[in-house]
């Protein structure tokens, strides 16, 4: 199912004070509130825009307002933004015998996911995001 892109807001956007577009254009998430996003245009103008409706939140991936079920990796149920997750770490259990050899790390990206994910080659290893 395709999620429609938001249209121009019905109300006039509130000028943003804290966010600087730095020459970028597009939509960017608000630091604290998931129901808001920044709109940056070619003139380096920054506007703070609300998602219309009480149940819509800014989706960092689609860059549009979306239902809560599609933004659970970015937003808490109360509409506050989750902190940016740290880079993944590879958890390696302690060796069971002195003859164990270290396993090289395989590149893995959390891509906004949270939780534990299996290592691609070693069943006894996992990534924590």
C-alpha positions, 0 to 999 in steps of 0.5 A, a space after each residue: 500500500 502506498 503512503 500518500 505524500 503530504 500536501 501543502 499545510 492548511 495553516 501557514 508554517 511556523 518559522 523554525 528558529 533552531 534548525 539550519 538547512 545549511 544549503 540542503 533541501 527537503 524534509 527533515 525530522 524535528 529533534 523532539 516532536 514526531 508530529 513536526 518536520 522542517 521543510 527546507 527550500 532552495 532559498 535556504 528558507 526553513 519552515 517548521 511544519 506540523 503533520 495534519 491530524 492527531 495520529 500522524 507522525 513524520 516518517 524519517 524514511 519516506 520523508 512524509 507524515 505517516 501512521 504510528 505503526 510505520 514510525 515505531 523505530 523513530 517515535 515513542 507512542 506519546 509522539 516524542 522522538 527516540 534518540 538516534 540509536 548508536 552504531 551497532 556493536 558486535 557481541 562475541 561470547 567468551 571462548 569456551 576453550 583456549 583453542 578458539 580462534 577469533 571470528 572476523 567481524 562482518 559488516 552489518 547496518 542497523 538501518 534504524 532497527 532496534 534489537 538483536 539480530 543474528 550474525 550472518 555466519 556464526 550462530 553463536 554471535 549477534 548484533 545489538 542495535 
